[in-house]
Amino acid sequence: LMKRAQFVEAKGLFERAMSLASGFYGEAHPHVSAIANNLGRVHRQLGNIEDARQCFERSMSIDQEVYGEADPHLAAVFNNYGIVLQEAGDTEGARQQFEWALTVYKTHYGPDHPKVASIVNNLGYVLREA
């Protein structure tokens, strides 16, 4: 549904999935983190910046505990969080998120990986705004 831009419908399904996964796995499980990240992406598309921020913060909290600070799972959520911060007008906060995600991606994937290019692109936008 997200790929088909049916964000309202996707939001409802992600909220249902979040409730089920939290009840089944517990609040701090990686599946809950993945759902929170995707729900944050949907909220962002719907313009619900504060709800998106909260979802990404929940996902980051779980991923930090489960995977550690230098994991690409966490860096992907930090990138999403940076986008939301940028849209909320916090260019400095966004820059910090993108720079951290860039460091993790370069370390994990190498400097020429397409995922690195995506973060560099996001960092470029925020630096231009600054």
C-alpha positions as CSV (number, residue, x, y, z in Angstrom):
1,L,0.0,0.0,0.0
2,M,2.9,2.4,0.7
3,K,4.4,1.8,-2.7
4,R,1.0,2.5,-4.2
5,A,0.7,5.8,-2.2
6,Q,-2.3,4.4,-0.3
7,F,-0.9,5.9,2.9
8,V,-4.2,6.1,4.9
9,E,-4.8,2.4,4.3
10,A,-1.2,1.6,5.1
11,K,-1.4,3.5,8.3
12,G,-4.3,1.5,9.5
13,L,-2.6,-1.8,8.7
14,F,0.7,-0.7,10.4
15,E,-1.2,0.4,13.5
16,R,-2.9,-3.0,13.6
17,A,0.3,-4.8,13.1
18,M,2.0,-2.7,15.8
19,S,-0.7,-3.6,18.3
20,L,-0.5,-7.3,17.4
21,A,3.3,-7.4,17.4
22,S,3.7,-5.5,20.6
23,G,1.3,-7.9,22.3
24,F,2.9,-11.0,20.9
25,Y,6.6,-10.2,20.9
26,G,6.7,-7.4,23.6
27,E,7.4,-3.7,23.2
28,A,11.2,-4.1,22.6
29,H,11.3,-6.6,19.8
30,P,13.0,-6.0,16.4
31,H,9.7,-6.7,14.6
32,V,8.1,-3.9,16.6
33,S,11.0,-1.7,15.6
34,A,10.5,-2.5,11.9
35,I,6.8,-1.8,12.1
36,A,7.4,1.5,14.0
37,N,9.9,2.6,11.3
38,N,7.4,1.8,8.5
39,L,4.6,3.5,10.4
40,G,6.8,6.6,10.8
41,R,7.4,6.6,7.0
42,V,3.6,6.6,6.4
43,H,3.0,9.3,9.0
44,R,5.7,11.4,7.2
45,Q,4.0,10.9,3.9
46,L,0.7,12.0,5.5
47,G,2.3,15.1,6.9
48,N,2.1,13.9,10.5
49,I,5.6,15.0,11.4
50,E,5.3,14.7,15.2
51,D,3.8,11.2,14.9
52,A,6.5,10.2,12.5
53,R,9.2,11.5,14.9
54,Q,7.7,9.5,17.7
55,C,7.6,6.3,15.6
56,F,11.3,6.8,14.5
57,E,12.4,7.5,18.1
58,R,10.7,4.3,19.2
59,S,12.3,2.3,16.5
60,M,15.8,3.8,17.2
61,S,15.4,3.0,20.9
62,I,14.7,-0.7,20.2
63,D,17.4,-1.0,17.5
64,Q,20.1,0.6,19.7
65,E,19.3,-2.0,22.4
66,V,19.1,-5.0,20.1
67,Y,21.7,-4.2,17.4
68,G,24.1,-1.7,19.0
69,E,25.2,1.8,17.8
70,A,27.0,0.8,14.6
71,D,24.4,-1.3,12.9
72,P,22.9,-0.4,9.5
73,H,19.4,-1.2,10.7
74,L,19.7,1.6,13.2
75,A,21.4,3.9,10.6
76,A,18.5,3.5,8.2
77,V,16.1,4.7,10.9
78,F,18.4,7.6,11.8
79,N,18.3,8.6,8.2
80,N,14.5,8.5,8.2
81,Y,14.5,10.5,11.5
82,G,16.9,13.0,9.9
83,I,14.4,13.5,7.0
84,V,11.6,14.3,9.5
85,L,13.8,16.6,11.5
86,Q,14.7,18.5,8.3
87,E,11.0,18.8,7.4
88,A,10.3,20.1,10.9
89,G,12.9,22.8,10.4
90,D,15.7,21.3,12.6
91,T,18.5,21.4,10.1
92,E,21.2,20.9,12.7
93,G,19.5,17.9,14.2
94,A,19.0,16.5,10.7
95,R,22.6,17.1,9.8
96,Q,23.7,15.1,12.9
97,Q,21.5,12.2,12.0
98,F,22.7,12.1,8.4
99,E,26.3,12.3,9.3
100,W,26.0,9.5,11.8
101,A,24.1,7.3,9.4
102,L,26.7,8.1,6.7
103,T,29.6,7.0,9.0
104,V,27.8,3.7,9.8
105,Y,27.0,3.0,6.1
106,K,30.5,3.8,4.9
107,T,31.9,1.5,7.6
108,H,29.5,-1.3,6.9
109,Y,29.1,-1.1,3.1
110,G,32.1,0.8,1.9
111,P,32.2,4.3,0.4
112,D,30.8,3.4,-3.1
113,H,27.6,1.6,-2.1
114,P,24.3,3.0,-3.3
115,K,23.0,3.3,0.3
116,V,25.9,5.6,1.0
117,A,25.0,7.7,-1.9
118,S,21.4,8.1,-0.6
119,I,22.7,9.4,2.7
120,V,25.1,11.8,1.0
121,N,22.2,13.1,-1.0
122,N,20.1,13.7,2.1
123,L,23.1,15.4,3.8
124,G,23.6,17.6,0.8
125,Y,20.1,18.9,1.0
126,V,20.4,19.7,4.7
127,L,23.7,21.4,4.2
128,R,22.3,23.5,1.4
129,E,19.5,24.6,3.7
130,A,22.0,25.5,6.4
